[in-house]
């Protein structure tokens, strides 16, 4: 818990130095991961996310990498909490990827390491990476599958290390049940190295500045990000802004049956809500979008890109959970944006790209200088290529 006096009395120079360290730690974690990984999708495409998180799962800092990973890890940590409760110990290394408990989709594994200081949990170091195979019904990204279980193995907060002791049986089970055991094992070991580095760097900050100062700095840093995005939202006149109906070609099985996307944005003071009500119901294939792991992070990233464009911003606005707090998403349960388990949901790439178009369209009338023309409608349907 952050000490009130430490929060109020931290000086700007110390805050700036610690905040800069957070940013550097996230970047260093990502560098370790994509330099060590075996799979080209991590190593070359940087399909990963890495950062530090407080004990409640709030994002302190995260690397600049693939947008769909930015902001997804708080959901992963919530999923780990669901399965483990308080059974999280010093020395644990946790593997998680269930898309109905926070994961962005089944191939995006997460490694989460709790950080303890003087016997108390103080933070988490965590990362995500897209592995080549998770043992599903067919190799690669699959679309026409019966349910989420056919997409691949789900690791529900599995402890690869328990209190520092490696679970050899679990390692054998995981890596002997995929088509790419060497690559997957190398990727997971790279993810562990990355998260261990984040843990070490965070503890070094505590040793240098003291626990309460570091906790105060991270809270102030998140509050700063929240204040900055709220200022931009507040500049938009209150009201409802609706995009024209958008469409997706089909679900990869029922060719030609288009899927509807409805997008409305409500601005009330410094709060912004993206309402996806009226969009298509969930479909029979993997063409659904996990709500916590994909719909939410995609929306956060798109809204931030519009309101806090780093290319024109005069100041650095850090990426953390402060960015997410003023942004809400409403998506009915059972829709393509919020499917019910066990609906398949691994092929959500085109949908979130179209969501970017829809949010830009909704805000184009009120923010003509910040929004862009449609950029993803030229995308060919991945499902036609993959099935």
Buried (B, 14 or more C-beta within 10 A) or exposed (E): EBBEEBBEEBEEEBBEBBBEBBBEBBBBBBBBBBEBBBBEBBBEEBBBBBBBBBBEBBBBBBBBBBBBBBBBBBBBBBBBBBBBEEEBBBEBBBBBBBBBBBBBBBBBBBBBBBBBBEEEBBBBBBBBBBBBBBBBEBEEBBBBBBBBBBBBBBBBBBBBBBEEEEBEEBBEEBBEBBBBBEBBBBBBBBBBBBBBBBBEBBBEBBEEBEBBBBBBBBBBBBBBBBEBBBEBBBEBEEEEBBBEEBEBBBBBBBEEEEBBBBBBBBBEEBBBBBBBEBBBEBBBBBBBBBBBBBBBBBBBBBBBBBBBEEEEEEEEBBBBBBBBBBBBBEBBEEBBBBBEEEBBBBBBBBBBBBBBBBBBBBBBEBBEEBBEEBEBEEEEBBBEEBB
